[in-house]
Amino acid sequence: WVGVTAENVDKVENLPAGTYSILLTDANNCAHDTYSQEIKGPVGKLALSESIVDNKCYGENVAQIEINVSGGTAPYRYLWTGAGIPSDKINDQNQYSLYNGESYKVTVIDDLNCTLEKVFTLDKREELLVATSSKDVLCYNDRTGELHATVSGGTGSLSYEWKLDGGTYSTTTLDVAQLYAGKYIFTVKDDAGCEIVKEETIDQPAELEASLPSDFALCGGVDD
């Protein structure tokens, strides 16, 4: 054998990657043919790097995980597990349309059946919760209407605004009083850009009207 310490054996095991040759000789030590064989091995240890895009808002499923594999022996195979991965996508290199706050595991298998596993956990987004209510005005065209809002959740700090639909009035106060009748739009946003819009309508009673009959008279024969 050339490249390994072994003589007069027809099989050598547990060899690292490389090229090996065997010289065949007969009983008279006459050399005959030489055969060479390359044993392939991995180009370094299996490794992977990832690029993750998280969901921006609660309830979305647009997150993605893309991976790049190096080392080992190509080609590579992939096996993914995790919520929402369709059965026809579990062997894809990259994953898309993933869920908020879930964990996903990939197993990479190279051509020599060497494996590498890694788990990715996506960011969990808190649900942005909004509740609104209104109070109608007491009399026609007066300013006794009210608006109320409560907000919670979301990512980071929240900004909000009440605005009169089709008008110029707006305020960044959650609870508002002394309002005229009309439709008001409430908008809340968090630091991630998630947004919820609600509508509230302040109603008013019909205008109070009075009229006198045409034959009405205070005194007989006198019209007014």
Secondary structure, DSSP 8 states (H G I E B T S, - for coil): -BSSS--S-S---S--SEEEEEEEE-TT--EEEEEEEEE---SS--EEEEEEE--SSTT---EEEEEEEESS-SS-EEEEESTT--GGGTT-SSEEEE-TT-EEEEEEE-TT--EEEEEEE-------EEEEEEE--SSTT-S-EEEEEEEE-SSS-EEEEEEETTSS-EE--SSEEEE-SEEEEEEEEETT--EEEEEEEE-----------TT--SBTTB--
